[in-house]
């Protein structure tokens, strides 16, 4: 496999600068560096009609949530988007550019919850927060300008893991019914020991050491890694789940477990679409400012969400307001 030339340039820049990998930084330093990197690579900001900051009731406290709504004359589907960052990094802000683009491109009301992060709040805190956020979105869909009968989940990396796990919980805890799950290079199996984990060891890209560093923060005990709410591939039953779109990257230690999860879902009778972005590395989905395939991948996710939710293609208007609610 050949790494995309633009990715190669970014990788070589990191090597020349002797950039310190996130897994060699403190958690606080890595969180700041992750946000700065995503903002630098995300490209122009998409304008939406309304951005509202609110809260939802998590299992232990009130959690922040940001709601993006494009121009629309009627109720829209709802997409709950979970940001990535290995359950340790990331925030509502790191998902801002993606949420705006999906809101306009679907079009949909996009809800981004601020779930609790490890190591301060290890597994299963993030899982329970994300499921609570989906229930909140369903209960408040009409108030948000959305449709409670057209709710999908999506996320990248650890966010893809949380979207997959939330789909399992929504099935097993009697709702809400989900229209689909879009999983972008998700972690799906803590016990994985496959070719992509062995091959992707480049210090200047997300690598096998990165994977272990994030799991090490997330799990209170390694035994928790076999819990299906941490490793959705290990669930005993995958039947009855909503349709899935899974995107993987060729140069990604998580590639094989994402593709294996697609095979597991298909074997269980779940309608599943899988696409590998062969020349990409982990993290590319948010990098529309520097990587053309990132824009292609975001459009693919938007098109699939639109298909699941049965809505027509959007009519775009370029005005924006920003509001801050309770």
LINLINKA-V22117 format. One record per residue. N is the residue number from 1. PHI is phi in whole degrees, -180 to 180 (* if undefined). D_LAST is the distance of its C-alpha to the last C-alpha in whole Angstrom. Layout:
BEGIN
((N,PHI,D_LAST) (N,PHI,D_LAST))
END
This chain:
BEGIN
((1,*,49) (2,-110,48) (3,-71,45) (4,-50,44) (5,-56,45) (6,-67,42) (7,-65,41) (8,-60,44) (9,-63,43) (10,-63,40) (11,-62,42) (12,-68,45) (13,-61,42) (14,-62,41) (15,-65,44) (16,-62,46) (17,-81,43) (18,51,43) (19,-61,40) (20,-83,38) (21,-58,37) (22,-57,34) (23,-73,35) (24,-107,37) (25,-104,34) (26,-69,32) (27,-60,29) (28,-62,27) (29,-64,29) (30,-66,29) (31,-64,26) (32,-67,26) (33,-67,29) (34,-64,27) (35,-62,24) (36,-63,27) (37,-66,29) (38,-66,27) (39,-63,26) (40,-68,29) (41,-101,31) (42,-84,28) (43,79,29) (44,-60,28) (45,-82,24) (46,-82,24) (47,-84,22) (48,-121,20) (49,-75,19) (50,-154,15) (51,-128,13) (52,-126,9) (53,-95,7) (54,-136,5) (55,-134,7) (56,-134,10) (57,-83,12) (58,-84,15) (59,-62,19) (60,-118,18) (61,-162,15) (62,-77,11) (63,-114,11) (64,-75,9) (65,-148,10) (66,-117,11) (67,-118,12) (68,-112,15) (69,-133,17) (70,-81,20) (71,-62,22) (72,-160,23) (73,-97,25) (74,-152,24) (75,-64,22) (76,-116,22) (77,-63,23) (78,-118,20) (79,-116,21) (80,-94,19) (81,-110,20) (82,-104,21) (83,-70,22) (84,-92,25) (85,134,26) (86,63,28) (87,62,26) (88,-120,26) (89,-108,25) (90,92,22) (91,-166,18) (92,-55,16) (93,-65,18) (94,-70,21) (95,-96,20) (96,-58,19) (97,-65,22) (98,-64,23) (99,-61,20) (100,-62,21) (101,-67,24) (102,-67,24) (103,-58,21) (104,-78,24) (105,-74,27) (106,-70,27) (107,-82,25) (108,-157,22) (109,-79,18) (110,-107,18) (111,-114,15) (112,-118,15) (113,-85,14) (114,-93,14) (115,-76,17) (116,-69,19) (117,-107,22) (118,-86,26) (119,-84,28) (120,-62,25) (121,-132,24) (122,-73,27) (123,-47,28) (124,-105,26) (125,-57,23) (126,-62,22) (127,-60,24) (128,-68,22) (129,-63,18) (130,-67,19) (131,-65,21) (132,-62,18) (133,-66,16) (134,-66,18) (135,-64,18) (136,-63,15) (137,-62,15) (138,-68,18) (139,-68,17) (140,-109,14) (141,-55,17) (142,-62,17) (143,-63,14) (144,-87,14) (145,86,17) (146,-117,19) (147,-114,22) (148,-68,22) (149,-94,25) (150,-139,25) (151,-117,23) (152,-125,24) (153,-117,24) (154,-154,25) (155,179,25) (156,-114,27) (157,60,29) (158,-59,28) (159,-66,25) (160,-68,28) (161,-58,29) (162,-68,25) (163,-66,26) (164,-64,29) (165,-67,28) (166,-64,25) (167,-63,28) (168,-63,30) (169,-66,28) (170,-62,27) (171,-69,30) (172,-84,31) (173,-108,28) (174,63,29) (175,114,26) (176,-73,24) (177,-71,27) (178,-103,27) (179,-80,28) (180,177,29) (181,-137,29) (182,-105,29) (183,-115,30) (184,-101,31) (185,30,33) (186,-81,32) (187,-75,33) (188,-130,35) (189,-155,37) (190,-61,38) (191,-86,41) (192,-60,42) (193,-146,45) (194,-116,46) (195,-60,47) (196,-66,44) (197,-69,43) (198,-73,47) (199,-82,47) (200,-96,44) (201,-121,45) (202,-61,44) (203,-60,43) (204,-97,41) (205,-130,39) (206,-58,37) (207,-139,40) (208,-61,41) (209,-64,40) (210,-58,36) (211,-58,36) (212,-65,38) (213,-63,35) (214,-67,32) (215,-58,34) (216,-62,35) (217,-78,31) (218,-76,30) (219,-89,32) (220,-69,33) (221,-141,36) (222,-54,38) (223,-63,39) (224,-65,35) (225,-65,36) (226,-90,38) (227,-71,35) (228,-58,34) (229,-78,31) (230,-102,32) (231,-123,34) (232,-60,34) (233,-64,37) (234,-92,39) (235,-62,37) (236,-73,40) (237,-143,39) (238,-113,38) (239,-73,39) (240,76,36) (241,-85,34) (242,-71,32) (243,-57,34) (244,-128,33) (245,-118,34) (246,-123,35) (247,-108,35) (248,-127,37) (249,-121,39) (250,-61,42) (251,-104,42) (252,-141,39) (253,-61,40) (254,-89,38) (255,-55,40) (256,-69,42) (257,-72,40) (258,-66,37) (259,-73,40) (260,-66,42) (261,-65,39) (262,-60,39) (263,-65,43) (264,-63,41) (265,-64,39) (266,-61,42) (267,-64,44) (268,-88,42) (269,87,42) (270,-87,39) (271,-65,39) (272,-136,38) (273,-111,38) (274,-124,39) (275,-139,40) (276,-99,41) (277,-90,40) (278,-58,43) (279,-94,43) (280,-98,40) (281,-114,38) (282,-57,35) (283,100,32) (284,-66,33) (285,-57,31) (286,-87,28) (287,-101,31) (288,-67,31) (289,-75,32) (290,-131,35) (291,-128,36) (292,-59,37) (293,-62,37) (294,-64,33) (295,-64,33) (296,-62,35) (297,-67,34) (298,-65,30) (299,-67,32) (300,-63,34) (301,-62,30) (302,-62,29) (303,-62,32) (304,-70,32) (305,-60,29) (306,-63,30) (307,-64,33) (308,-59,31) (309,-91,29) (310,65,32) (311,-116,30) (312,-73,32) (313,-61,32) (314,-77,29) (315,-109,30) (316,-93,28) (317,-127,27) (318,-102,26) (319,-124,23) (320,-150,20) (321,-130,17) (322,-122,14) (323,-124,10) (324,-126,7) (325,-100,4) (326,-70,0))
END
